[in-house]
Every structure is written in structure tokens, then in C-alpha cells.
Amino acid sequence: QVQLVESGGGLVQPGGSLTLSCAASGSLSGVDTMAWYRHPPGKERELVASIQSSLPGRRAPTIYADSVTGRFTISIDDANDAVNLQMNSLKVEDTAVYYCNAVLRSPRLENYWGQGTQVTVSS
């Protein structure tokens, strides 16, 4: 079992920055991919960014949604078993509930989600 707890959400002005953190606990040896999704009000849930596990000393491959490329950065903090999402140049349309996701592929495919954290971009 894997438990995910998000933190760092809140209210920020357009153009501002915010960093989300997802603390993972449990059986993490089989984690293949960590990701951030978001669900804007009145819109469908969408992938924001993902990062794949990598061998020690190698950079982990990442994927970003076109709408956040160049503004958001996903990273893994191995020492603290956490995945972070640094969000810069925030826009009103970034307002959403952000969810942390973990995919395990060994020994069996499993999918875990956090409870979500609200990010509101407004002046």
C-alpha cells in the first residue's frame, strides 16, 4: 500500500509562484511513475506533469502538459520520499484541485491518489 499526502496549496496572485509537495509512505519499492493531475472547476481532470523513476545518477524523464511547459517543474526528493511541483508565473486558469498520483508496475500494476490540494489563482 502507498499513501500520498499533498500540501502547499493556497491562494496566490496571477504571476506568482507556489510549490506543492506530495509525501509518499508505505511500500515504495515498486513505484514506477509519480505525477501531478489537476481538476479545474467545470473542466475535465488533466495531467499536469509526470516523472519516471530512474537509476541512481541518471536524470529522470519528465512529461509536461503544453499549458504548463516552461512554468512548472516536477522533481523527486529521494531523501524525503516526496515529489514536488514548483509552479511559476501562475495564471487564473491554473486554478484547480491538484492531485498527486503514483503508479506501481512491480509486482503488479497499481494506481494511488492523494486527497488533493486546492490552488486558487486570483487577484
N, C-alpha and C positions, 0 to 999 in steps of 0.2 A: 504494500500500500504506500501511496505517496500523498502527502498533504502539502497544499500550496496556500500561502497567505500573502496577499498583496498589501502594500502600504505606499504612502506617498501621494495619494490623490488629494485634490482640493480645488480651490478657486484661484485662477490666475488670469491676468490681463492679456489681451492679444499682444503677441510679440514676446511674451515672457517665456520662462523655462520652468520645467518641472521634471523631477526624476522619480520614477516608480520602481519599487523593489518587490520581488517575489521570493519569499523564503521557502525553501523546499525541505521537507523532512520525510523520514521513512526509508524505504528500500530504494535507493537511488542508483544502484549499480547498473540497472538496465535502461536508464534514461538515454534516449537517442536524440531527441529534439526538444528544445524549450521555445516557447513562443508567446507573443502578446497578441490578443484579439481585442476588438472593441465593438460596442454596440451603441451607435448613436441613436437618439430618440427618433422614432419614425422611420428608421432605416434598418437594413439587414446587418447582421454581425459580419465583420470582416477581419481578415488577417492584417495585422499591423507590421509585425516583424517576427522572424524566427531565427534561431541559431542552432546549429548542429554540433553535437559532441565531436571532439577531435582528440588526436593523440597528443600527449604532452609535448610542448614545444612547437606545436603547429597551430596556426590561426584557424579558428572555427568558421566554417562557411556561414554566411548570413543572407537572408532574403528580406526585402522591404517592400511594402506597398508603394505604388507610384506616388500616392498622395503625401507620403511622409519621407520619401527618399531625400537625403541631404539635410533633413531636420531632426530625425530621430536616430538614436543609436542603441542597439541592443548589445548586451555584454553579459558574461557569466563571471561571477565571483566564486571561484572554486573553494577558497578558504572558508567562506560563509554559506556555501550551498545555496546561492541566490542568483537570480537573473534580474538584471536591471534594464530599464528603458529610460534613457535620457531624451527628453523632448525639448527641443529648442524652437524658437520662432513660432510659437503656438498660435493657431488660428481658431476662430469661433467654431468652425466646422470640425475641429478636433474634439469638441465636447462629446463625451460618451462615457459609458461604464467600461473600464478596461479590465480584461480578464487574463490571468496567467494560465498557460497550458503546458503540460508535459506529456510527451509521447514516449512510451517504453516499447521496445521491439524485442527484447530478450528477457525472459524466455518466451513471452507471448505478448502480442500487441495489446497495449493498454493505453487509455487516454484519461488524463486527470485535469481538473479545472479548479481554480480558486474561486472565491466568493465574489470577486470583483471590487474595484475601487473607482469612485466617481471622479472624473476630471471635468471641470467646468471652465471654459474659457470665455470670459465676458468682461466688458469694461464697466 
